[in-house]
Amino acid sequence: MDFRKVFDERVAPEAFDELRPRYCDALFRDVIAYGELDEHKSALEIGPGTGQATQPILDTCCDYWAIELGEHFAQAMKEKFGSYPNFQIVNGDFETYDLGANRFDLVYSAATIQWIPEEIAFPKAYRLLKSGGALAMFMTHTDYRTANEALYQKIQEVYSRYFQPEIAYNQRFCYENAANYGFVGLERREYQEIKEYTADEYISRIAIHASHLTLQEPHRSKFFDGVKNAILDFGGKITVYDTMVLYLARKP
């Protein structure tokens, strides 16, 4: 099994699109400003999934391209955004797909570039950028411990007992290493949001995490039931602190 395809193979595009968290407006404003996007510029999104980070970039009227590994997700993207005249997508592997002579003013990734080895991801992104072009990489780090210490400990017990994924998430990608591959001006920005979920909402959210998707029975049911019951025992709500992290760098 290619772990990079776990979302496409084990989550219906409609469910993924509904449940996957979005990024805040402030983050997109910063990406668009840094890339100086308008109708005269071009952007490439690596692994858009079902478009959680696509609409704001499309709305700049830039020449938008995407490369998506998952066949079902690529088709969902076409159905969702295919009417935009500035939209293009290819169903392919960023690691090996030949984009020809195309070069971009912005190459960006929303929680996908870390699935690609650094020694492939950074040099290829560098080659695909025009001189002065921008690289933007962002993702969300979730903290459900700070606001719920006792509940956190209870959920950790559930993980210890039942979390036995078929494939464990073991990506080792360091965003800061962009500076080792010719990028300059690397900076990190953060954006915080506080969210509250019911037990069912929280289960829906974590159910589409990569490793959680590979849980097999009987552990799968016991795991999700254990997390849900823990939240119900602590009042039926869980508060999470989401930190959206944005890395920006430029090709000289």
Backbone bond lengths (Angstrom), bond angles and torsions (degrees), N, CA, C in turn:
res aa  C-N    CA-C-N  psi(-1)  N-CA   C-N-CA  omega(-1)  CA-C   N-CA-C  phi
1 M - - - 1.457 - - 1.524 110.28 -
2 D 1.323 117.36 130.21 1.457 122.74 175.38 1.522 107.71 -83.28
3 F 1.343 115.73 108.27 1.471 120.07 -174.46 1.519 111.65 -59.06
4 R 1.342 117.68 -25.73 1.461 120.52 179.46 1.524 111.95 -65.72
5 K 1.344 116.35 -19.23 1.465 120.14 -177.78 1.521 113.10 -100.03
6 V 1.340 116.96 7.85 1.456 119.86 -172.86 1.528 112.06 -60.66
7 F 1.332 117.88 -37.87 1.462 119.94 179.78 1.523 110.66 -66.25
8 D 1.326 116.27 -48.31 1.456 121.25 -176.63 1.519 111.84 -64.61
9 E 1.323 117.09 -34.67 1.458 121.27 -174.89 1.524 113.54 -86.24
10 R 1.352 117.20 -22.60 1.464 118.51 -171.88 1.526 114.69 -122.80
11 V 1.344 116.51 2.66 1.462 120.08 176.33 1.522 108.27 -132.68
12 A 1.330 116.84 128.44 1.459 119.60 174.50 1.522 108.99 -62.43
13 P 1.328 118.32 138.50 1.468 120.04 -179.16 1.521 113.32 -52.95
14 E 1.338 116.81 -37.86 1.467 120.06 -178.94 1.526 110.91 -63.91
15 A 1.335 116.55 -42.17 1.464 120.54 179.72 1.523 110.92 -68.21
16 F 1.322 116.68 -42.34 1.459 120.63 179.11 1.523 110.46 -61.41
17 D 1.324 115.94 -43.13 1.461 120.73 -178.65 1.526 111.41 -63.75
18 E 1.318 116.39 -36.49 1.465 120.42 -178.92 1.520 111.89 -74.51
19 L 1.327 117.68 -38.28 1.456 121.21 -168.68 1.529 114.09 -95.36
20 R 1.302 117.62 -22.72 1.463 119.71 -176.34 1.520 110.12 -70.24
21 P 1.327 118.76 126.56 1.473 120.53 -179.74 1.522 112.32 -62.28
22 R 1.330 115.80 149.09 1.459 122.36 177.20 1.522 110.08 -96.14
23 Y 1.310 114.22 169.56 1.462 121.28 177.12 1.523 109.19 -101.02
24 C 1.318 115.78 157.74 1.460 120.31 -173.63 1.533 111.77 -78.38
25 D 1.320 114.65 158.19 1.463 120.53 -178.16 1.525 111.83 -61.80
26 A 1.329 117.01 -37.12 1.465 120.45 -178.03 1.525 111.14 -61.02
27 L 1.323 117.12 -38.89 1.461 120.47 178.55 1.521 110.10 -62.50
28 F 1.325 117.17 -46.48 1.464 119.23 -179.36 1.526 111.54 -65.17
29 R 1.321 117.21 -36.67 1.462 118.73 177.73 1.528 110.53 -60.77
30 D 1.333 116.05 -39.55 1.457 119.47 179.77 1.526 111.82 -68.43
31 V 1.327 117.14 -41.52 1.466 120.52 178.51 1.527 110.62 -62.45
32 I 1.318 116.30 -46.07 1.469 120.91 -178.80 1.526 111.16 -64.21
33 A 1.326 116.52 -41.71 1.459 119.71 179.13 1.530 111.33 -67.10
34 Y 1.332 116.50 -41.95 1.464 120.54 -178.83 1.528 110.43 -64.70
35 G 1.342 115.88 -39.48 1.458 120.42 179.17 1.515 113.57 -82.76
36 E 1.344 116.65 -6.80 1.467 122.99 -179.00 1.527 110.70 51.18
37 L 1.325 115.02 46.99 1.458 120.16 -173.55 1.523 112.37 -75.90
38 D 1.314 115.27 135.79 1.457 123.23 171.43 1.524 106.88 -159.35
39 E 1.319 117.65 -167.90 1.460 121.00 -175.21 1.526 113.44 -67.73
40 H 1.332 116.92 -9.15 1.459 120.52 179.94 1.525 112.64 -98.31
41 K 1.322 117.09 -2.94 1.455 121.43 -175.84 1.534 110.93 -109.71
42 S 1.324 115.23 169.28 1.461 121.06 -179.73 1.521 109.38 -132.30
43 A 1.333 115.24 150.59 1.471 120.89 -178.14 1.519 109.56 -139.22
44 L 1.317 115.92 144.78 1.465 122.71 174.97 1.516 108.61 -121.74
45 E 1.335 116.85 123.57 1.462 121.42 175.14 1.520 108.94 -101.02
46 I 1.322 116.04 127.73 1.463 121.90 177.66 1.522 108.74 -90.35
47 G 1.337 117.24 117.30 1.460 121.32 175.34 1.505 114.36 62.27
48 P 1.319 118.96 66.83 1.467 120.53 -175.84 1.515 114.96 -73.34
49 G 1.337 118.32 -8.91 1.463 118.72 -175.52 1.507 109.68 64.28
50 T 1.327 116.81 -121.21 1.466 120.41 176.26 1.524 111.33 -110.25
51 G 1.340 116.98 17.24 1.454 119.60 170.92 1.508 116.67 100.46
52 Q 1.342 117.61 30.84 1.459 119.81 -179.84 1.535 112.16 -67.04
53 A 1.326 117.18 -21.16 1.467 120.19 -178.76 1.528 111.22 -127.19
54 T 1.307 116.33 28.55 1.466 120.74 -172.58 1.522 113.59 -101.84
55 Q 1.330 117.27 -46.92 1.460 120.92 -171.06 1.536 113.55 -54.74
56 P 1.338 119.56 -48.39 1.467 118.28 -178.09 1.526 112.99 -60.77
57 I 1.323 117.50 -33.61 1.459 120.69 179.89 1.532 109.96 -73.42
58 L 1.302 116.87 -43.60 1.470 120.86 176.04 1.519 111.25 -57.30
59 D 1.307 116.40 -39.39 1.462 121.25 -175.29 1.530 113.06 -68.49
60 T 1.331 117.50 -11.13 1.459 119.17 174.75 1.525 111.69 -77.11
61 C 1.338 115.95 -8.89 1.478 123.00 -176.85 1.524 112.49 71.31
62 C 1.337 117.38 13.98 1.461 119.66 175.12 1.524 109.74 -69.25
63 D 1.311 116.16 166.15 1.458 121.53 174.55 1.528 106.85 -78.52
64 Y 1.335 115.95 101.32 1.469 121.59 -173.00 1.523 110.28 -94.85
65 W 1.338 115.06 129.53 1.461 122.54 173.04 1.530 108.18 -123.70
66 A 1.322 115.70 151.61 1.463 120.42 173.52 1.514 108.83 -142.27
67 I 1.319 115.65 150.39 1.456 121.36 171.90 1.516 107.54 -126.89
68 E 1.340 115.81 120.47 1.462 122.48 -173.73 1.530 109.22 -125.08
69 L 1.324 115.55 125.70 1.465 121.34 -177.82 1.523 112.38 -70.35
70 G 1.334 117.27 -36.94 1.458 120.91 -174.59 1.520 112.37 -78.73
71 E 1.307 115.71 126.69 1.467 120.88 -178.51 1.526 111.98 -62.45
72 H 1.329 117.31 -44.68 1.457 120.59 -177.50 1.528 111.57 -70.07
73 F 1.329 115.81 -38.33 1.458 119.53 178.51 1.527 111.01 -67.74
74 A 1.327 117.00 -39.32 1.462 120.07 178.76 1.529 110.45 -61.85
75 Q 1.327 116.04 -41.00 1.461 119.59 178.34 1.526 110.83 -66.18
76 A 1.337 116.60 -39.49 1.466 120.13 178.03 1.524 110.75 -63.04
77 M 1.327 117.06 -37.47 1.456 121.00 177.03 1.526 110.97 -63.30
78 K 1.321 116.91 -42.06 1.463 120.71 178.99 1.517 111.00 -62.21
79 E 1.322 116.05 -41.96 1.464 119.78 -179.70 1.523 111.46 -68.32
80 K 1.313 116.61 -33.44 1.461 121.44 -175.83 1.526 112.47 -80.37
81 F 1.340 116.24 -39.38 1.467 119.57 -171.92 1.526 113.86 -121.49
82 G 1.319 117.31 2.34 1.459 120.74 -173.68 1.519 114.75 -60.70
83 S 1.318 118.56 -20.22 1.461 120.79 -178.95 1.531 112.46 -79.39
84 Y 1.335 117.27 -11.23 1.464 120.30 178.81 1.527 109.35 -76.73
85 P 1.311 118.27 127.79 1.467 119.87 -179.11 1.524 113.69 -67.29
86 N 1.326 117.50 -19.94 1.466 121.04 -178.71 1.526 112.88 -97.88
87 F 1.334 116.99 14.15 1.472 121.76 -175.62 1.523 111.36 -103.74
88 Q 1.344 115.58 131.57 1.461 121.66 172.83 1.522 108.58 -143.45
89 I 1.335 115.66 139.73 1.464 119.59 177.70 1.515 109.49 -142.06
90 V 1.334 115.09 146.12 1.452 120.79 173.59 1.519 108.35 -122.87
91 N 1.314 116.10 142.26 1.457 122.43 175.88 1.521 106.82 -91.46
92 G 1.321 116.14 99.48 1.452 119.45 -176.52 1.512 111.70 -164.06
93 D 1.312 115.19 177.21 1.461 123.62 -178.15 1.523 108.60 -97.80
94 F 1.310 117.09 117.49 1.461 120.65 -178.88 1.524 111.41 -55.83
95 E 1.319 116.49 -33.17 1.459 119.72 -176.90 1.526 111.73 -61.91
96 T 1.332 117.11 -33.39 1.470 120.18 -171.91 1.521 114.19 -121.57
97 Y 1.330 118.43 -15.97 1.464 120.20 -173.52 1.531 110.49 -69.27
98 D 1.343 115.00 135.15 1.454 121.38 -179.32 1.528 109.56 -93.84
99 L 1.298 117.19 111.64 1.460 122.38 178.64 1.524 112.50 -89.49
100 G 1.320 115.16 11.61 1.453 119.79 174.60 1.514 112.92 64.28
101 A 1.320 114.17 -137.84 1.465 120.13 -177.11 1.520 112.93 -87.05
102 N 1.332 118.12 2.87 1.465 120.82 -178.23 1.530 110.73 -64.70
103 R 1.327 115.02 133.81 1.446 121.60 174.62 1.524 108.03 -132.60
104 F 1.329 116.66 150.58 1.456 120.97 -167.70 1.531 111.48 -126.77
105 D 1.332 114.40 153.58 1.459 120.66 174.81 1.522 111.65 -82.33
106 L 1.345 115.97 -24.20 1.463 121.80 178.09 1.515 109.26 -141.22
107 V 1.308 116.83 130.37 1.464 122.97 166.37 1.518 105.98 -116.08
108 Y 1.342 116.42 128.02 1.462 117.69 -176.44 1.517 112.25 -141.35
109 S 1.314 113.47 159.06 1.465 121.83 -176.69 1.513 109.75 -143.70
110 A 1.321 116.95 131.88 1.464 122.61 173.72 1.528 107.75 -109.37
111 A 1.320 116.12 92.96 1.479 123.16 176.76 1.516 112.91 60.42
112 T 1.339 117.02 35.51 1.463 119.28 178.61 1.523 113.14 -126.86
113 I 1.310 118.79 -33.21 1.461 119.67 -174.84 1.521 111.62 -61.99
114 Q 1.344 117.45 -24.10 1.462 119.78 -179.08 1.519 113.34 -69.23
115 W 1.340 116.85 -9.23 1.464 120.96 175.74 1.528 111.55 -83.47
116 I 1.312 116.69 -4.66 1.463 121.98 -177.05 1.531 108.35 -110.50
117 P 1.318 119.04 136.27 1.464 119.33 177.39 1.526 111.04 -56.20
118 E 1.323 116.21 139.02 1.465 120.92 -178.08 1.525 112.24 -53.71
119 E 1.329 115.79 -40.80 1.456 119.56 -174.80 1.530 112.48 -69.46
120 I 1.332 116.36 -10.18 1.463 121.22 173.44 1.524 110.10 -103.98
121 A 1.324 115.74 -45.95 1.471 120.64 -173.04 1.522 112.72 -62.65
122 F 1.320 117.02 -51.81 1.458 119.47 -174.14 1.535 113.08 -68.34
123 P 1.343 118.83 -47.53 1.469 117.60 179.08 1.531 113.14 -62.51
124 K 1.334 117.35 -36.82 1.460 118.27 -179.35 1.523 110.71 -70.65
125 A 1.328 117.31 -42.69 1.464 119.87 176.73 1.522 109.90 -59.23
126 Y 1.329 116.52 -40.09 1.467 121.30 179.40 1.526 110.49 -61.59
127 R 1.328 116.56 -46.49 1.471 120.69 -179.23 1.523 111.78 -63.29
128 L 1.324 116.64 -34.69 1.457 120.66 -175.51 1.528 112.86 -79.32
129 L 1.310 117.20 -10.82 1.458 120.20 -180.00 1.522 111.19 -89.77
130 K 1.307 115.04 144.82 1.453 120.82 169.55 1.529 108.80 -70.92
131 S 1.306 117.14 161.81 1.455 120.26 173.89 1.529 109.33 -58.91
132 G 1.313 116.78 129.10 1.459 121.35 -176.51 1.515 113.89 85.09
133 G 1.325 116.66 -0.52 1.463 120.95 -178.55 1.520 112.51 -70.82
134 A 1.332 115.68 163.23 1.467 122.22 -172.48 1.524 111.60 -111.21
135 L 1.319 115.03 142.55 1.461 123.41 170.96 1.513 107.56 -111.05
136 A 1.336 117.10 126.85 1.462 122.13 177.35 1.523 108.81 -126.75
137 M 1.328 115.90 129.85 1.461 121.34 -179.64 1.519 107.72 -134.70
138 F 1.325 116.55 128.51 1.454 117.86 -179.43 1.520 111.50 -144.07
139 M 1.320 114.01 159.03 1.455 121.77 -177.62 1.523 108.07 -161.61
140 T 1.330 117.20 172.93 1.464 121.47 179.38 1.516 110.31 -118.41
141 H 1.327 116.09 130.05 1.461 122.27 172.28 1.527 107.79 -104.40
142 T 1.324 116.41 127.30 1.463 121.24 -175.84 1.526 110.93 -109.34
143 D 1.312 115.47 129.65 1.458 123.38 177.77 1.525 108.02 -114.76
144 Y 1.327 117.50 108.01 1.460 120.27 176.17 1.531 110.77 -108.34
145 R 1.331 115.64 13.41 1.457 119.73 -179.95 1.518 112.73 -92.93
146 T 1.335 116.91 -44.65 1.460 121.58 -170.58 1.524 112.72 -54.79
147 A 1.316 116.80 -44.11 1.468 120.20 -176.31 1.521 113.22 -89.39
148 N 1.335 117.43 -3.69 1.472 119.89 -171.33 1.533 110.77 -146.91
149 E 1.327 119.23 55.09 1.460 120.26 -171.39 1.529 112.57 -57.17
150 A 1.321 118.06 -48.48 1.467 119.94 -178.54 1.523 110.93 -65.05
151 L 1.329 116.53 -42.60 1.463 120.49 177.72 1.523 110.47 -64.52
152 Y 1.311 116.28 -40.22 1.468 120.30 178.13 1.528 110.53 -56.87
153 Q 1.332 116.89 -46.40 1.458 120.56 -179.53 1.524 111.41 -62.58
154 K 1.332 116.28 -38.36 1.469 119.95 178.07 1.518 111.13 -64.69
155 I 1.335 116.48 -42.18 1.464 119.96 179.45 1.530 110.25 -67.15
156 Q 1.332 116.97 -34.42 1.463 119.37 177.70 1.524 111.39 -62.80
157 E 1.320 116.27 -33.35 1.463 119.49 175.85 1.523 110.93 -64.14
158 V 1.326 116.14 -38.23 1.467 120.50 177.59 1.519 109.94 -64.55
159 Y 1.331 116.42 -43.33 1.467 120.09 177.55 1.526 110.45 -59.78
160 S 1.296 116.60 -45.41 1.470 119.84 -177.98 1.520 111.87 -61.76
161 R 1.318 116.51 -34.93 1.458 120.40 -175.08 1.524 113.21 -84.58
162 Y 1.344 117.61 -40.42 1.462 119.44 -168.04 1.524 115.76 -122.06
163 F 1.339 118.12 -10.43 1.463 118.18 -175.36 1.524 109.57 -82.22
164 Q 1.319 115.15 93.16 1.459 122.19 179.53 1.527 108.66 -128.45
165 P 1.341 116.67 76.22 1.464 119.82 -176.33 1.516 112.46 -68.45
166 E 1.309 114.76 151.08 1.464 120.64 175.72 1.532 110.02 -61.72
167 I 1.322 115.52 -39.86 1.463 121.69 176.99 1.521 107.78 -133.28
168 A 1.306 117.39 124.53 1.460 121.20 179.64 1.528 109.99 -85.50
169 Y 1.319 115.69 144.05 1.465 120.13 175.98 1.514 108.67 -71.38
170 N 1.331 116.56 120.38 1.467 119.43 -175.81 1.524 111.64 -137.20
171 Q 1.329 116.56 29.89 1.457 119.35 179.43 1.522 110.26 -65.72
172 R 1.313 115.85 140.35 1.465 121.69 -179.28 1.532 108.22 -129.16
173 F 1.301 115.32 76.11 1.462 121.23 -176.27 1.519 108.56 -116.20
174 C 1.317 116.94 127.37 1.466 121.01 -179.53 1.527 108.76 -109.78
175 Y 1.313 116.20 110.08 1.462 121.05 -177.39 1.526 112.06 -61.72
176 E 1.331 116.19 -35.50 1.458 120.19 -178.93 1.524 112.80 -62.43
177 N 1.333 117.20 -19.01 1.458 120.47 -177.66 1.523 113.13 -72.70
178 A 1.332 117.78 -2.52 1.465 119.33 174.87 1.522 110.86 -54.78
179 A 1.333 115.54 -32.46 1.469 120.01 -179.41 1.518 112.06 -65.30
180 N 1.339 117.58 -19.63 1.463 121.16 179.76 1.519 112.55 -82.53
181 Y 1.323 116.84 -6.43 1.463 120.99 -175.60 1.530 112.07 -118.73
182 G 1.318 117.17 24.08 1.448 121.10 173.03 1.510 115.74 100.79
183 F 1.323 117.85 -11.44 1.466 119.99 179.33 1.531 110.14 -73.54
184 V 1.320 115.34 147.59 1.464 120.23 -177.77 1.532 109.81 -125.13
185 G 1.340 113.95 161.84 1.462 119.76 175.50 1.510 114.22 67.22
186 L 1.325 117.41 29.70 1.467 120.24 -177.25 1.525 110.49 -59.94
187 E 1.314 116.19 130.23 1.459 120.83 175.76 1.522 110.26 -140.39
188 R 1.321 113.85 156.28 1.469 121.79 -179.10 1.518 108.88 -122.33
189 R 1.331 115.93 132.33 1.453 121.22 176.73 1.527 108.47 -126.18
190 E 1.328 116.21 150.74 1.465 120.86 -178.25 1.522 110.66 -129.00
191 Y 1.326 114.45 149.85 1.462 122.32 -179.83 1.531 106.47 -139.47
192 Q 1.323 116.99 128.93 1.461 121.06 -175.18 1.532 112.23 -108.94
193 E 1.314 114.52 143.43 1.463 121.69 171.57 1.524 108.69 -139.79
194 I 1.318 116.13 145.73 1.464 121.46 174.40 1.522 107.84 -111.55
195 K 1.315 115.98 129.96 1.459 120.16 -178.08 1.523 109.69 -130.32
196 E 1.310 114.86 149.97 1.466 120.93 177.04 1.521 108.75 -122.65
197 Y 1.335 115.13 134.56 1.459 120.80 -178.39 1.523 110.15 -125.60
198 T 1.322 115.12 147.22 1.452 119.62 166.11 1.524 107.70 -75.11
199 A 1.324 116.51 170.85 1.464 120.02 179.30 1.522 110.90 -58.49
200 D 1.325 117.17 -45.73 1.470 120.28 -179.33 1.516 111.83 -65.31
201 E 1.315 116.87 -40.24 1.468 120.32 179.81 1.525 110.95 -64.35
202 Y 1.317 115.95 -40.12 1.456 119.49 -179.26 1.530 110.52 -68.03
203 I 1.304 117.20 -40.39 1.463 120.55 177.77 1.530 109.72 -61.63
204 S 1.321 117.06 -42.17 1.464 120.24 178.79 1.521 110.94 -61.53
205 R 1.332 115.53 -37.47 1.463 119.43 -179.35 1.522 111.28 -67.22
206 I 1.323 117.81 -49.40 1.463 118.95 -175.46 1.525 112.34 -77.82
207 A 1.327 117.10 -17.78 1.467 120.16 -178.60 1.517 112.13 -63.83
208 I 1.353 117.56 -23.18 1.459 119.41 -179.70 1.529 112.31 -101.05
209 H 1.335 117.51 13.67 1.456 119.81 170.31 1.531 108.43 -70.84
210 A 1.309 116.31 148.35 1.462 120.44 -171.59 1.529 113.56 -53.74
211 S 1.325 116.88 -56.25 1.469 119.10 -176.92 1.521 112.25 -67.10
212 H 1.333 116.76 -34.23 1.459 119.45 178.90 1.529 111.33 -62.46
213 L 1.324 115.98 -30.28 1.457 119.80 -179.70 1.523 112.21 -68.83
214 T 1.323 117.28 -17.61 1.463 119.70 -178.42 1.525 112.77 -99.05
215 L 1.331 117.43 5.61 1.462 119.68 176.59 1.527 110.29 -64.99
216 Q 1.320 115.65 138.75 1.453 121.56 179.33 1.533 109.83 -112.41
217 E 1.338 115.60 155.48 1.462 120.44 174.94 1.524 110.40 -70.39
218 P 1.326 118.38 147.88 1.470 127.35 6.71 1.533 113.89 -86.50
219 H 1.335 116.89 -4.86 1.466 120.01 -175.06 1.529 111.68 -64.84
220 R 1.332 117.50 -34.71 1.460 120.21 -176.11 1.532 111.55 -58.27
221 S 1.328 116.71 -53.69 1.464 120.22 -178.18 1.526 111.35 -63.97
222 K 1.316 116.22 -41.55 1.462 119.74 -179.08 1.528 110.86 -65.55
223 F 1.323 116.36 -37.39 1.456 119.92 179.32 1.525 111.33 -64.56
224 F 1.326 117.02 -53.88 1.459 119.91 -176.85 1.531 111.62 -66.47
225 D 1.321 116.71 -37.27 1.471 118.90 176.16 1.526 110.62 -64.31
226 G 1.335 116.57 -38.58 1.451 120.30 -179.51 1.523 112.21 -65.25
227 V 1.342 116.76 -43.23 1.467 120.24 178.55 1.521 110.12 -65.80
228 K 1.323 116.63 -43.61 1.468 120.26 -179.47 1.530 110.80 -62.06
229 N 1.307 116.80 -46.43 1.468 120.07 -178.60 1.529 111.41 -64.81
230 A 1.321 116.99 -34.91 1.459 120.10 177.82 1.527 110.21 -62.39
231 I 1.324 116.79 -43.86 1.469 120.45 179.15 1.526 110.45 -65.53
232 L 1.321 116.77 -41.26 1.468 120.22 178.80 1.523 110.83 -63.23
233 D 1.314 117.13 -36.79 1.466 120.91 179.21 1.528 112.42 -67.25
234 F 1.339 116.22 -21.35 1.454 120.68 -179.18 1.526 111.52 -108.48
235 G 1.320 116.10 34.85 1.452 119.90 173.35 1.509 115.81 99.37
236 G 1.321 118.17 -3.45 1.460 121.11 174.41 1.519 115.14 83.85
237 K 1.342 118.02 4.25 1.470 121.32 179.93 1.522 109.53 -133.94
238 I 1.319 115.52 149.88 1.456 120.99 175.01 1.524 108.62 -134.34
239 T 1.315 116.07 133.05 1.464 122.29 179.62 1.515 108.93 -101.82
240 V 1.322 116.67 131.45 1.463 120.74 178.95 1.525 109.35 -123.38
241 Y 1.322 115.43 146.15 1.456 122.24 174.10 1.520 107.65 -105.50
242 D 1.303 115.97 113.82 1.460 121.14 177.87 1.522 109.73 -97.64
243 T 1.314 115.80 127.84 1.455 121.41 172.86 1.521 108.19 -113.92
244 M 1.316 115.44 112.55 1.461 120.74 175.37 1.512 108.12 -87.34
245 V 1.323 116.11 122.72 1.460 121.98 -176.10 1.518 108.79 -109.40
246 L 1.317 116.04 129.50 1.459 122.69 179.81 1.526 109.67 -120.13
247 Y 1.330 115.03 125.77 1.460 121.27 172.92 1.515 108.38 -106.62
248 L 1.317 115.43 133.50 1.463 121.68 178.70 1.522 108.85 -126.61
249 A 1.324 116.53 140.04 1.446 121.85 176.43 1.524 107.95 -154.17
250 R 1.317 115.15 169.90 1.459 118.33 -175.09 1.537 110.28 -136.46
251 K 1.325 114.20 147.89 1.460 120.13 170.77 1.529 108.12 -85.99
252 P 1.324 118.02 126.18 1.471 119.16 -178.15 1.544 112.46 -58.12
